[in-house]
Amino acid sequence: MKHVISPQPGILGDTFACDCGAVLAGRMTAELHAAENGLCSVCLGTAVEEPVPGLTRDCTSCAGTGRRKEQITWQLAYAEAEHLITMAVIRGIVSGFDGPFHLSEIADTVRTGLNLPTGRLPVGPRVRDLLLRMQAAGEITMLSAPDEMVGTDMVLYRDPQWQRARTLGL
């Protein structure tokens, strides 16, 4: 039996319908139905996510498959990446750059330094998350302009560039 769950607009509350005929009240019920039937609990088996209205992309939780197995595999790989790729590792790599650097350069350095084959772990997403934390803390400054505007309040960067923040010698 086919199971793909979709929201039902116009019906009161958070209601979802599955291709199997089930009507599901609430997001949690829809996620449980998806998981019970081997579907990704993020995209509910559609293989597509909508991070903001009007922007759709392959689901990042299941690699665009809509399947639960791939979702769990990705989540475990990301957890392993969190364990291996620490803030200390990223700070150490960034400290070796005198000028600007791209996300891809840091990710490649991490992959080489930890001897990780391509595709072994989600290195890029983990490195991106840590670089954004460093940016928020004022340790690095983004130099890139957005590659794409989505609506009026979201920007996308393909391979952003940063540099270490200069500290004032007082």
C-alpha angles and dihedrals in degrees: 000000000000119000121190116146124210135177116256109223119206095031116110115263129355102325127167133185128209125211087240089068099257117139109210124202111213137002094269092056090049091050091049091050089049093050092046089055098045096259129134109267092214102054093022091231097306092108088222132095130193107211090180130007110282097018117096128175140160109293109267093205096062100022090250095300100109089222129126096220092060091045092055092044091053093046091051091047091050090049089052090048089052089054095048102035105057132173088254090057092050094045089051092052094044091050088063092062116086094182138025121322135190128230089243092056093053092044092050091049090051092048092049094043093051092039092236118163116229110275094020094110135000092261096159097054092046093048090047091053092051094045090052089052089051089050092050089051091052095245094119134021125219114235099179126103114221116272092212139013118218111197115317101304110038131071130187127213121195100193107355122204127219139171133203113273115251115236121215114242103225 
